[in-house]
Amino acid sequence: MSRLSPATRKALLTLHLVTSLGWLGADLVLLTLGVAVLRGADPAVVYPTAGLVVTYLFAPLSVVVWLVGVASALLTPWGLLLWRWVLVKFALTTVMLWLVLLLLTPRIRQLGELGAAATTHYRVDLVVAPAVSTTLLLVATVLSTYKPWGRLRPAIPARRSPVAAGRRS
């Protein structure tokens, strides 16, 4: 496992934070658009806008967040499979990425094509999916902040040299 210099590690962390915040922001934009339609906004305007947000912002950001998160885990002491909170966050992000790419993006594009002819079920999807995604992104943020639980496996104690052992006596 390669280690990064402190400056490079901070740059990677900054990139992860910025892209994650972008993903959360795009998610909140989609949620706002979904609520706007349910409250009477013109679907012929809102759904194509949501399609643009998903295609050019939301989906690409979700991929970049996942890639930068994996790079951060692999290139820093946190590791990908060492700490429970990292593994849970990785699992959440991976599931969300696949849901965004395989379900949400095609559904939003379909809404753009349907416009005002979209059924209530489709309209509610534009509220429920971003609401769930926002919640999961907030959970991932809490995990990153509080770092709960512990290691997946105990740390291997570093071997102490006889010189260091003698100093402690």
Backbone torsions as a table, in degrees:
resi	resn	phi	psi	omega
1	MET	NA	123.0	-178.2
2	SER	-78.2	144.6	176.5
3	ARG	-107.7	146.6	-179.2
4	LEU	-101.6	155.7	172.4
5	SER	-68.3	157.5	179.1
6	PRO	-56.1	-39.0	-179.9
7	ALA	-66.2	-42.0	179.3
8	THR	-68.5	-39.0	177.9
9	ARG	-62.0	-42.7	178.6
10	LYS	-66.0	-37.6	177.6
11	ALA	-64.3	-42.3	178.5
12	LEU	-65.6	-41.9	177.3
13	LEU	-63.2	-41.6	178.0
14	THR	-62.1	-44.7	177.7
15	LEU	-60.6	-40.9	178.8
16	HIS	-64.1	-43.2	179.0
17	LEU	-64.8	-45.0	-178.0
18	VAL	-64.5	-45.6	-179.5
19	THR	-69.0	-35.9	177.7
20	SER	-64.9	-43.2	177.0
21	LEU	-65.0	-36.2	175.3
22	GLY	-62.7	-42.1	178.0
23	TRP	-62.6	-44.3	178.2
24	LEU	-63.0	-42.1	178.7
25	GLY	-62.9	-44.1	178.0
26	ALA	-63.5	-37.5	177.4
27	ASP	-61.5	-44.6	179.5
28	LEU	-67.6	-32.9	175.0
29	VAL	-63.5	-45.0	178.5
30	LEU	-62.3	-42.0	178.2
31	LEU	-61.6	-43.0	178.7
32	THR	-62.5	-42.5	178.1
33	LEU	-63.9	-41.7	178.6
34	GLY	-62.3	-43.7	178.2
35	VAL	-65.7	-38.7	179.8
36	ALA	-59.7	-42.2	179.2
37	VAL	-65.7	-43.1	179.1
38	LEU	-63.4	-25.4	179.7
39	ARG	-93.5	4.6	172.6
40	GLY	113.4	3.4	177.6
41	ALA	-65.7	156.2	-176.5
42	ASP	-70.4	112.9	179.5
43	PRO	-60.2	-27.8	180.0
44	ALA	-66.7	-20.8	177.2
45	VAL	-97.7	-44.6	-172.5
46	VAL	-70.1	-46.8	-174.4
47	TYR	-65.9	-42.3	174.1
48	PRO	-63.0	-34.9	176.5
49	THR	-63.8	-44.7	177.6
50	ALA	-61.2	-38.9	177.4
51	GLY	-60.8	-41.6	176.9
52	LEU	-64.8	-42.7	180.0
53	VAL	-62.4	-44.3	-179.3
54	VAL	-66.7	-45.3	-174.6
55	THR	-69.6	-44.0	-171.5
56	TYR	-104.3	-6.4	-178.1
57	LEU	-130.6	-59.8	-172.1
58	PHE	-64.0	-54.7	-178.5
59	ALA	-64.3	-47.7	178.6
60	PRO	-61.5	-40.3	179.2
61	LEU	-63.9	-37.6	-179.8
62	SER	-63.7	-37.7	177.4
63	VAL	-67.6	-45.4	-179.1
64	VAL	-64.4	-42.2	178.2
65	VAL	-58.9	-45.1	-179.0
66	TRP	-63.3	-47.1	-179.0
67	LEU	-62.9	-45.0	-179.5
68	VAL	-68.0	-36.8	176.9
69	GLY	-63.3	-43.4	177.8
70	VAL	-64.4	-43.7	177.7
71	ALA	-60.8	-42.6	178.5
72	SER	-61.0	-43.3	-179.1
73	ALA	-66.1	-41.9	-176.5
74	LEU	-76.3	-27.1	-174.0
75	LEU	-103.4	5.2	178.0
76	THR	-124.7	168.5	-179.4
77	PRO	-63.0	-15.2	-179.4
78	TRP	-64.7	-36.6	-178.7
79	GLY	68.0	167.3	-179.7
80	LEU	-93.3	-30.6	-175.4
81	LEU	-121.7	25.7	-178.9
82	LEU	-100.1	-36.6	-174.7
83	TRP	-117.5	139.7	-178.7
84	ARG	-61.1	-43.3	-177.0
85	TRP	-63.7	-35.8	178.2
86	VAL	-67.1	-43.2	-179.6
87	LEU	-64.8	-41.9	178.4
88	VAL	-64.8	-43.3	178.8
89	LYS	-63.3	-41.4	177.1
90	PHE	-61.6	-44.8	179.7
91	ALA	-63.0	-45.4	178.7
92	LEU	-59.7	-46.4	-178.0
93	THR	-66.7	-38.5	179.1
94	THR	-65.0	-45.1	178.2
95	VAL	-62.3	-45.3	179.7
96	MET	-62.7	-40.2	178.3
97	LEU	-58.3	-48.4	-179.1
98	TRP	-66.1	-37.3	177.2
99	LEU	-65.3	-39.6	178.2
100	VAL	-63.6	-47.9	-174.4
101	LEU	-75.1	-37.5	-173.8
102	LEU	-94.4	-27.7	-176.7
103	LEU	-115.5	-55.2	-172.5
104	LEU	-67.4	-48.8	-177.1
105	THR	-59.5	-49.1	177.1
106	PRO	-62.6	-36.7	-179.1
107	ARG	-65.8	-42.6	-179.7
108	ILE	-67.5	-39.6	176.5
109	ARG	-62.5	-39.3	177.6
110	GLN	-63.7	-39.9	176.7
111	LEU	-60.4	-40.3	178.2
112	GLY	-60.0	-36.2	178.5
113	GLU	-74.7	-37.3	-178.1
114	LEU	-74.5	-36.9	-179.3
115	GLY	59.5	-130.4	-177.1
116	ALA	-66.6	-18.2	-179.4
117	ALA	-79.1	-2.6	-178.8
118	ALA	-64.3	139.0	178.9
119	THR	-74.1	166.7	178.3
120	THR	-59.4	-37.5	179.6
121	HIS	-58.1	-45.4	178.5
122	TYR	-64.5	-40.7	-178.6
123	ARG	-64.8	-40.0	180.0
124	VAL	-69.0	-32.3	177.4
125	ASP	-57.4	-33.8	-179.1
126	LEU	-74.3	-8.8	174.4
127	VAL	-102.9	-46.3	-174.7
128	VAL	-66.2	-48.1	-177.0
129	ALA	-59.8	-49.8	177.7
130	PRO	-66.7	-30.6	177.8
131	ALA	-65.5	-43.7	178.0
132	VAL	-66.0	-44.5	-179.4
133	SER	-62.2	-43.1	177.9
134	THR	-60.8	-42.8	178.5
135	THR	-60.8	-45.7	180.0
136	LEU	-65.9	-36.2	176.6
137	LEU	-66.3	-36.2	176.7
138	LEU	-69.0	-36.9	175.4
139	VAL	-62.0	-43.9	178.7
140	ALA	-62.0	-37.1	177.6
141	THR	-65.2	-42.6	178.2
142	VAL	-63.2	-42.5	177.9
143	LEU	-59.6	-42.2	-179.9
144	SER	-67.2	-32.6	-177.2
145	THR	-79.2	-47.7	-174.1
146	TYR	-92.0	-21.0	179.5
147	LYS	46.3	61.8	-175.8
148	PRO	-74.6	176.3	177.7
149	TRP	67.4	-147.8	-177.1
150	GLY	-147.2	-159.6	179.0
151	ARG	-74.0	152.8	175.3
152	LEU	-71.3	-35.8	177.0
153	ARG	-137.8	149.8	-176.9
154	PRO	-61.7	146.5	177.6
155	ALA	-69.3	144.2	176.5
156	ILE	-82.8	120.3	-178.2
157	PRO	-64.1	140.7	178.6
158	ALA	-69.9	142.5	178.4
159	ARG	-71.2	132.1	177.5
160	ARG	-93.7	137.4	177.9
161	SER	-74.9	154.0	177.8
162	PRO	-58.2	-32.2	179.5
163	VAL	-65.5	-46.1	179.4
164	ALA	-65.9	-38.7	179.2
165	ALA	-64.5	-38.5	-179.3
166	GLY	-67.7	-32.3	-179.7
167	ARG	-68.0	-30.8	-177.0
168	ARG	-77.8	-18.2	-176.6
169	SER	-71.6	NA	NA
